[in-house]
Amino acid sequence: MRYAKLGHSGIEVSRVCLGGMSFGVPTPDHHQWTIDPSETCAVIARALELGVNFIDTANCYANGTSEEYIGAALRDLGVARDQVVLASKVYFNEGRLSASAIEREIEGTLRRLGTEYLDLYIIHRFDYDTPIEETMEALDGLVRVGKVRAIGASAMYAYQLHNMQVAAERNGWTTFTSMQCHYNLLYREDEREMIPVCRQYDMALTPYSPLASGHLCRPTWDSDSVRSRTDQVMVNKYDAARDNDMKIVTRVAEVAERHEVPMSRVALAWHWARGVEAPIVGCSRPERVDDAVAALDVELSAEELAYLEEPYAAHELVGPLGRPGEKPLAGTTDPNARK
């Protein structure tokens, strides 16, 4: 395993982050493809065995049961608390990012995970209804009392991140040390402004959906998996650009064939070649952890990177929320609300 610093926090994380969206009780209206406690434990055990120390979840994943399954697995496996970096999120809850909501939600997250502190607490989206100063002061308070070691942000507009960092600096509060953005070979819009702002503030990149919900793992667009058949979020995120994006999928398949590796390894190797610290990979079976870690051994040449990227065309934004009450731009109505 290789490791990287989580931005200016100095926390050391594995270059592969294990995503928690695959864990928890299936929900008929959202995630029908999650795995049970014993399967979750098997995936986490394999990840830890391979040196993965970074696990990401959220208070809303599987209605909180993702956090519960992760906490139970770590207890059953006898994992020392300082041997794992735990991250969770707040926003998709009553009160969004108000101070009272943050103070309430952190307690629920800590209880479900069975820990006294989080290594990384992430705001899941930008909250238009709560003053930036209120949110940043509340997050800083969690750091000061030891309930959180570092804070991070997720999908939003670059100007919003910049404004939040400025507010924190102006008031002497904790600043964000990581950005969980939507980023992969099929969606690179954050290269324009978000990633430069992150680097300006010495923030680590921990992208979600690095494999584009499986589209970068197979030469065909659709599959017969439960997720492919039931996940409307995935459809909303990617199908609008399907025709052009299939050109990229085809090139990933070609490069993978030349390297004699699965397509997923090429898709992940692209992230590290572009400076990403730790892409978040969802795994429903232990062997998928093996595949993600093995991707660290794939080295892509400059020519291969250019070949993979050349067909890319600008996409409608997927991830940042539009201002409430405004007619949203295409793709900004939060089709991936719980990513």
Buried (B, 14 or more C-beta within 10 A) or exposed (E): EEBBBBBBBEBEBBBBBBBBBBBBBBBEEBBEBBBEBEBBBBBBBBBBEBBBBBBBBBBBBBBBBBBBBBBBBBEBEEBEEEEBBBBBBBBBBEBBBBBEBBBBBBEBBBEBBBBEBBBBBBBBBBBBEBEBBBBBBBBBBBBEEEBBBBBBBBBBBBEBBBBBBBBBEEEEBBBBBBBBBBBBBBBBBBBEBBBEBBBEBEBBBBBBBBBBBBBBBBEEBEEEEBBBEBBEBBBBBBEBBBEBBBEBBEBBBBBBEEBEBBBBBBBBBBBBBBEBBBBBBBBBBBEBBBBBBBBBEBEBEEEBBEBBBEBBEEBEBBBBBBEEEEEBEEBBEBBBBBB
